[in-house]
Each structure stands twice: as structure tokens, then as C-alpha cells.
Amino acid sequence: MRTAACLTGVVCAATALAVNTTPALTAQRSDNPSSDRGPALSAPGPDADLAASLGPGPTTTTSAATGTARRRPPGTTTTSTTTTSTTTTTTTTAPPSANGDNCGGQPTLVADGMTWDCTFDSEFSGTSLDTTKWMAVTTAATGYTSGLTACFVNSPDNISVGNGYLSITARKEAEPFICYDPYGDFITQYTSATLATYGMFSQAYGRFEIKAKVPSTSIAGLQSSFWLYPQDETEYGPWPASGEIDIAETYSEYPDIAIPYIHYDYDSSTTDTATDTNVVTAYDCSIDPDQFNDYVVDWTPTTITMIYNGQTCLVDHWIPSSPQTAPEPFNEPFFVNLTQALGIGTNQFNPSTTPLPATTEVQYVRVWQEAP
């Protein structure tokens, strides 16, 4: 049940920015699975399936699930597989797109047999955040937290642009402070940040690409997430009925992999890895934590494909549970989110060992739509 009218960072923040005043998402505190905030901003994180697949990480815990700043409702079934292939991309020279975005000089992109036109481009080449494209999601506005440990804030210490990239930082403050939260204030000494294009850019279908470097450590306690969420979070019902596309989530306990996850209502008995039907996640998509990695989702009316550094690691031909029929729920506009959080669950943040400050650096976010 939904009770608040604040987006996961957006509507309340947007009101202050005079960007958008329409009620939208409600955030859920990750430590409270029964919260009636709903599971907006809910993504899985590696759970018992991942722990079983990968074995214990550098730190040993007894938690059954590795959590996230966002939460998937209990009982969601997970099935994993990986499809490995190499993608090919070529660029054709063309003038900038009608909206002025040219995707790093690639207004028209030919990739994997499709031609794409640039629709959104954030290169982070300046010295300040472009607030016509991005807004900060704050705990004070939305109640969005990281296990009641990190307070999400809009501060230059946590969000900055320079040297050719966006920096999103989790850090320890000099003194404990009160984190204001519409669902109950709490005291903490930690802040973090998340950004969204809500109310400024959203799109159904297309190629979404994020080039980013996550904190390089094998010590548990950090999570970075690059994900898409529906502009209308209740179009087909409460989460996950209206969908969510986690392009990549990284957990410092497992530094060499990123995890994609596609959320929707489906019958797990229909999962078929031979036909890539209702295959919603994969736990062996490799990345290099010491480098910038390229994260792509190709989203069409029939298929969602995750591609990391040119390698396809997940393909899903989704068939939602009745009464939905494909392409529902993935036929509505989704917006982009970038998050640096502190971990919970088996990837639990530990003040004594988790290295801070920890920064996710984003070189660019580029989005294309299929050319007519």
C-alpha cells in the first residue's frame, strides 16, 4: 500500500527545483520489508542465490541475503543464467539530434544490427551538475535511505562534476547528525547520494549506456547501482508489477562482477534458459573494478539485453503473469537512476572496515532510440 506522494527522490525535490510537482514514487526504507512505503526503488542485490553461486566473499556473514539501498519484496523468485557473446558497434557521422544531444559525437549509432538515434546525453564534461537533466534524491524529501545508515543528501561533498566525470560519494561526516526523514528522523554519521532524471527524461525502449567506475575494493559494505524505473510506478500495479530494469549493481564483497536484474511479475515455472524466456538475472557478468566499465541495456518490445564491455551477459524475452501480456509492463517510459550506497545483508557496511570515502565515477550516460 502506498501512503506518501514523494518520489524516490523526486517529487519533493522537484517541487523545490520547480521541475515537477506531480506525485509519483514512494520510497521504502531498506531495513523494513513490511513498510508501506511500497517497494519503490526496490532492487534485489545478490541474495541467497548469489551467495550460493559465488560462495563466501572476503568477509563472512550469516545473513541470508545481501541487501541494497532498495529492496525487493520477500518471496520474489530468482533464476540466473548467462549468455556470452560479443557485440559489434559502428558509428556513422551525422549532425546532432534535434534535441541537441549527440551522445559523445555519436548522434546515430549502428549496433548489433540496429540503428539508433541519440535522445539523451550527459557527458559530465563541465564543472557542475546539469540540473535540467538530473536531480538529487534525498532522504529528507523521500525517506529513501541505505539501511538507516547512510543519509542521502544533496551536497557538493557527495555530488560533484569535474575532471571529465560525475562523482557520487558515500562518506563519513565529522560528527553525528540528525538525518531528517518523513518516516522518522534518525542519527547517523554517514551520507551518500543518488541521482535521477525523473520528470526531465524518460523513455520506453532504446539503448541505454552508462560508462562508470565503481569503488575498487573487495571489502564488504559498498553498493553502486545503475537502473531504470517507470515514470508511472503504479501503471500496472504495485512493485514489481510495473517493472524495473537494473542495468548493473555492484557489491564490493564481489568486486569482479556486476549483477543485472529485471523485475516484473512472472511465473518462475516458465523460465527457460534455452529460449531466454523469463531469465531475469545473471551472477557471472565480469567487470574490471579498477577500470571504467561500459554498461548497456538494449530494450526492445520483445527483448531486454544486458551488455557489459561489449559482452552480452543476459537476454530476457519476458512473459509477464496474467492479466498482463507482453510487452507489458515494459512498454512505458522509464527514467535513469545512478546510486552510490552503503551495503546491507551479506554485503553489510562495517564502520571499522569498509573504506570511506567511496566514490562511483560516471563518465557519461547516453540514450538512443531505434531510428525510424
DOKOL-766897 format. One record per residue (C-alpha): x, y, z; residue number from 1. Coordinates in steps of 0.25 Angstrom, whole numbers, plus 5000, padded with zeros to 4 digits. Layout:
<nodes>
   px   py   pz palo
    X    Y    Z  NUM
...
</nodes>
This chain:
<nodes>
   px   py   pz palo
 5000 5000 5000    1
 5005 5014 4996    2
 5004 5025 5006    3
 5013 5036 5002    4
 5013 5045 4990    5
 5028 5047 4989    6
 5037 5041 4978    7
 5049 5033 4982    8
 5055 5046 4982    9
 5048 5053 4973   10
 5035 5060 4974   11
 5038 5067 4987   12
 5052 5071 4982   13
 5046 5074 4969   14
 5036 5084 4975   15
 5047 5091 4981   16
 5054 5092 4967   17
 5041 5096 4961   18
 5043 5084 4951   19
 5031 5075 4954   20
 5020 5075 4965   21
 5013 5063 4961   22
 5012 5052 4972   23
 5020 5039 4968   24
 5028 5029 4974   25
 5029 5026 4989   26
 5042 5021 4995   27
 5043 5009 5004   28
 5054 5008 5015   29
 5062 4996 5013   30
 5062 4991 5027   31
 5047 4990 5028   32
 5041 4980 5018   33
 5027 4982 5023   34
 5028 4997 5021   35
 5016 5003 5014   36
 5025 5012 5006   37
 5024 5001 4996   38
 5036 4996 4989   39
 5039 5007 4980   40
 5054 5008 4978   41
 5054 4993 4980   42
 5064 4985 4974   43
 5070 4971 4979   44
 5084 4971 4981   45
 5091 4958 4982   46
 5082 4949 4990   47
 5083 4935 4995   48
 5084 4930 4981   49
 5097 4939 4979   50
 5103 4935 4992   51
 5101 4920 4988   52
 5106 4923 4974   53
 5119 4930 4978   54
 5122 4925 4992   55
 5126 4934 5003   56
 5133 4947 5000   57
 5145 4953 5006   58
 5137 4955 5019   59
 5128 4944 5025   60
 5114 4947 5030   61
 5102 4939 5034   62
 5091 4948 5027   63
 5082 4940 5017   64
 5082 4952 5007   65
 5091 4963 5002   66
 5083 4975 5003   67
 5082 4988 4996   68
 5078 5003 4998   69
 5066 4998 4990   70
 5058 4986 4994   71
 5051 4974 4986   72
 5039 4969 4994   73
 5041 4956 5000   74
 5038 4943 4992   75
 5042 4948 4979   76
 5047 4937 4971   77
 5061 4938 4964   78
 5067 4929 4953   79
 5080 4932 4947   80
 5088 4929 4934   81
 5098 4936 4925   82
 5099 4937 4910   83
 5113 4941 4905   84
 5115 4947 4892   85
 5122 4959 4886   86
 5114 4971 4881   87
 5119 4980 4870   88
 5117 4995 4869   89
 5119 5005 4858   90
 5117 5020 4857   91
 5112 5028 4846   92
 5115 5043 4844   93
 5102 5051 4845   94
 5098 5065 4851   95
 5094 5066 4865   96
 5080 5061 4869   97
 5068 5070 4868   98
 5069 5072 4884   99
 5083 5076 4883  100
 5089 5063 4889  101
 5099 5056 4881  102
 5103 5044 4890  103
 5118 5048 4890  104
 5119 5050 4875  105
 5110 5038 4872  106
 5096 5044 4869  107
 5094 5032 4860  108
 5099 5018 4865  109
 5099 5005 4858  110
 5100 4994 4868  111
 5096 4979 4867  112
 5089 4980 4854  113
 5080 4992 4859  114
 5081 5007 4856  115
 5079 5017 4868  116
 5077 5032 4869  117
 5082 5039 4881  118
 5071 5044 4890  119
 5079 5048 4903  120
 5093 5051 4906  121
 5100 5054 4919  122
 5116 5055 4917  123
 5119 5061 4931  124
 5130 5069 4924  125
 5128 5082 4931  126
 5129 5086 4946  127
 5115 5086 4951  128
 5103 5076 4950  129
 5093 5079 4939  130
 5080 5081 4947  131
 5072 5081 4935  132
 5075 5066 4933  133
 5078 5062 4948  134
 5073 5064 4962  135
 5078 5058 4975  136
 5069 5048 4982  137
 5069 5052 4997  138
 5065 5045 5010  139
 5059 5058 5015  140
 5050 5059 5003  141
 5046 5044 5001  142
 5050 5035 5013  143
 5060 5028 5003  144
 5071 5022 5012  145
 5082 5012 5012  146
 5079 5003 5023  147
 5077 5015 5033  148
 5092 5016 5032  149
 5094 5026 5020  150
 5086 5039 5019  151
 5084 5042 5004  152
 5087 5057 5003  153
 5089 5068 4992  154
 5103 5073 4996  155
 5116 5076 4987  156
 5123 5067 4997  157
 5115 5055 4991  158
 5111 5060 4977  159
 5121 5067 4968  160
 5125 5068 4954  161
 5140 5071 4949  162
 5152 5064 4942  163
 5142 5058 4932  164
 5133 5051 4941  165
 5122 5051 4951  166
 5126 5047 4965  167
 5115 5041 4975  168
 5121 5039 4988  169
 5118 5032 5001  170
 5126 5038 5013  171
 5127 5039 5028  172
 5124 5053 5033  173
 5132 5059 5044  174
 5121 5058 5055  175
 5108 5050 5056  176
 5096 5058 5051  177
 5081 5056 5050  178
 5076 5051 5037  179
 5063 5057 5034  180
 5053 5046 5029  181
 5038 5048 5027  182
 5037 5034 5032  183
 5045 5036 5045  184
 5058 5044 5047  185
 5070 5037 5051  186
 5084 5039 5056  187
 5096 5035 5047  188
 5110 5040 5043  189
 5109 5035 5028  190
 5104 5042 5016  191
 5103 5037 5001  192
 5096 5041 4988  193
 5087 5037 4977  194
 5082 5044 4965  195
 5070 5042 4955  196
 5065 5048 4942  197
 5051 5047 4947  198
 5042 5058 4941  199
 5053 5062 4932  200
 5055 5050 4923  201
 5049 5036 4922  202
 5047 5027 4910  203
 5041 5014 4906  204
 5050 5005 4898  205
 5064 5008 4893  206
 5079 5007 4896  207
 5083 5012 4910  208
 5098 5013 4912  209
 5106 5017 4925  210
 5121 5017 4926  211
 5125 5017 4940  212
 5136 5013 4950  213
 5131 5007 4964  214
 5140 5007 4977  215
 5151 4998 4975  216
 5151 4989 4988  217
 5148 4975 4992  218
 5144 4979 5006  219
 5129 4978 5008  220
 5120 4990 5010  221
 5118 4997 4997  222
 5108 4997 4986  223
 5107 5004 4973  224
 5094 5003 4964  225
 5091 5008 4950  226
 5076 5005 4948  227
 5063 5009 4941  228
 5050 5011 4948  229
 5036 5014 4942  230
 5031 5029 4941  231
 5018 5024 4946  232
 5021 5013 4956  233
 5007 5008 4958  234
 5003 5007 4943  235
 5001 4992 4945  236
 5000 4991 4960  237
 5010 4992 4972  238
 5024 4987 4970  239
 5029 4979 4963  240
 5017 4979 4954  241
 5020 4992 4947  242
 5035 4987 4945  243
 5049 4991 4948  244
 5062 4989 4940  245
 5074 4989 4948  246
 5085 4990 4937  247
 5096 4987 4947  248
 5098 4986 4962  249
 5112 4984 4968  250
 5115 4979 4982  251
 5129 4982 4988  252
 5128 4968 4994  253
 5129 4962 4980  254
 5137 4973 4973  255
 5139 4966 4959  256
 5125 4964 4955  257
 5113 4973 4953  258
 5098 4968 4954  259
 5087 4971 4945  260
 5073 4969 4949  261
 5059 4971 4942  262
 5047 4972 4951  263
 5033 4968 4948  264
 5022 4959 4951  265
 5025 4945 4945  266
 5023 4930 4947  267
 5036 4924 4951  268
 5032 4911 4945  269
 5032 4918 4931  270
 5047 4921 4932  271
 5054 4915 4920  272
 5069 4917 4918  273
 5069 4910 4905  274
 5060 4921 4899  275
 5064 4932 4909  276
 5049 4933 4914  277
 5047 4940 4927  278
 5062 4939 4931  279
 5063 4951 4940  280
 5077 4951 4945  281
 5091 4946 4944  282
 5102 4945 4954  283
 5115 4944 4945  284
 5115 4956 4937  285
 5130 4960 4939  286
 5135 4975 4941  287
 5149 4981 4944  288
 5147 4989 4957  289
 5160 4996 4954  290
 5155 5002 4941  291
 5143 5009 4935  292
 5133 4999 4930  293
 5123 5000 4920  294
 5109 4996 4924  295
 5098 4995 4913  296
 5083 4991 4912  297
 5077 4989 4899  298
 5062 4989 4901  299
 5052 4986 4890  300
 5037 4982 4891  301
 5041 4967 4891  302
 5055 4966 4898  303
 5063 4972 4909  304
 5078 4970 4907  305
 5089 4974 4916  306
 5103 4976 4911  307
 5116 4979 4919  308
 5128 4984 4912  309
 5123 4978 4899  310
 5119 4965 4904  311
 5105 4960 4905  312
 5102 4954 4919  313
 5087 4954 4920  314
 5076 4953 4910  315
 5061 4952 4914  316
 5049 4950 4906  317
 5039 4953 4917  318
 5025 4947 4918  319
 5018 4954 4930  320
 5008 4947 4939  321
 4993 4949 4935  322
 4986 4958 4934  323
 4998 4965 4927  324
 5002 4962 4913  325
 5015 4965 4907  326
 5021 4975 4904  327
 5015 4980 4918  328
 5020 4985 4927  329
 5032 4989 4919  330
 5024 4998 4909  331
 5024 5010 4918  332
 5035 5021 4919  333
 5046 5018 4930  334
 5055 5029 4935  335
 5070 5027 4939  336
 5076 5026 4953  337
 5090 5026 4958  338
 5093 5022 4972  339
 5105 5020 4982  340
 5100 5014 4995  341
 5105 5006 5007  342
 5103 4992 5007  343
 5094 4983 5016  344
 5092 4968 5017  345
 5104 4959 5014  346
 5110 4972 5008  347
 5108 4979 5021  348
 5114 4993 5023  349
 5124 4992 5035  350
 5129 5005 5040  351
 5142 4998 5045  352
 5146 4992 5031  353
 5138 4998 5020  354
 5147 5008 5013  355
 5141 5022 5012  356
 5140 5032 5005  357
 5136 5023 4994  358
 5132 5029 4980  359
 5125 5024 4968  360
 5130 5032 4956  361
 5121 5033 4943  362
 5128 5037 4930  363
 5115 5038 4923  364
 5100 5034 4921  365
 5095 5032 4907  366
 5082 5028 4902  367
 5077 5025 4888  368
 5064 5021 4882  369
 5062 5012 4870  370
 5063 5020 4857  371
 5051 5021 4848  372
</nodes>
